[in-house]
C-alpha cells in the first residue's frame, strides 16, 4: 500500500465517520494535556503497529 493510498483511506474514513473522528480527536487532545506520557506511549505503539502492518503488506506483495 502506497503512502498516498493510506492517507486517502484515512481521510475517507474520517469523512464517513465524523462523530467517531471528533470523539477520537477529543480523547487524544484530553490525553495530550492530562496524561502526556500515556499519549506518547499510545502514539509510539500506533506508529509501530502501522510500521509492522506496512512491512507485512510489502512482504505479501512480493510473495514471501
C-alpha positions as CSV (number, residue, x, y, z in Angstrom):
1,X,0.0,0.0,0.0
2,X,1.4,3.4,-1.0
3,X,1.6,6.2,1.4
4,X,-0.8,8.3,-0.7
5,X,-3.3,5.4,-0.7
6,X,-3.0,5.1,3.1
7,X,-3.6,8.9,3.6
8,X,-6.6,8.9,1.2
9,X,-8.1,5.9,3.0
10,X,-7.7,7.6,6.4
11,X,-9.3,10.8,5.1
12,X,-12.1,8.9,3.5
13,X,-12.7,7.0,6.8
14,X,-12.7,10.2,8.8
15,X,-15.1,11.9,6.5
16,X,-17.5,9.0,6.5
17,X,-17.4,8.6,10.4
18,X,-17.5,12.2,11.5
19,X,-18.8,11.5,15.1
20,X,-16.1,8.9,15.7
21,X,-13.4,11.1,14.3
22,X,-14.4,14.0,16.5
23,X,-14.7,11.8,19.6
24,X,-11.3,10.2,18.9
25,X,-9.6,13.6,18.4
26,X,-11.3,14.9,21.6
27,X,-10.0,12.0,23.6
28,X,-6.5,12.4,22.1
29,X,-6.4,16.1,23.0
30,X,-7.5,15.3,26.5
31,X,-4.8,12.7,26.9
32,X,-2.2,15.1,25.5
33,X,-2.9,17.7,28.2
34,X,-3.8,15.4,31.2
35,X,-1.6,12.4,30.6
36,X,1.1,13.3,28.1
37,X,3.1,10.1,28.9
38,X,0.2,7.9,28.0
39,X,-0.5,9.9,24.9
40,X,3.1,9.4,23.6
41,X,3.1,5.7,24.6
42,X,-0.1,5.3,22.5
43,X,1.4,7.3,19.7
44,X,4.5,5.1,19.7
45,X,2.5,1.9,19.8
46,X,0.3,3.1,17.0
47,X,3.3,4.1,14.8
48,X,4.9,0.7,15.5
49,X,1.7,-1.1,14.5
50,X,1.4,0.9,11.3
51,X,5.1,0.1,10.5
52,X,4.6,-3.7,11.1
53,X,1.4,-3.6,9.0
54,X,3.2,-1.8,6.2
55,X,6.1,-4.4,6.4
56,X,3.6,-7.3,6.2
57,X,1.9,-5.6,3.3
58,X,5.2,-5.2,1.4
59,X,6.2,-8.8,2.1
60,X,2.8,-10.1,1.0
61,X,3.1,-8.2,-2.3
62,X,6.4,-9.8,-3.1
63,X,5.2,-13.3,-2.5
64,X,7.3,-14.2,0.5
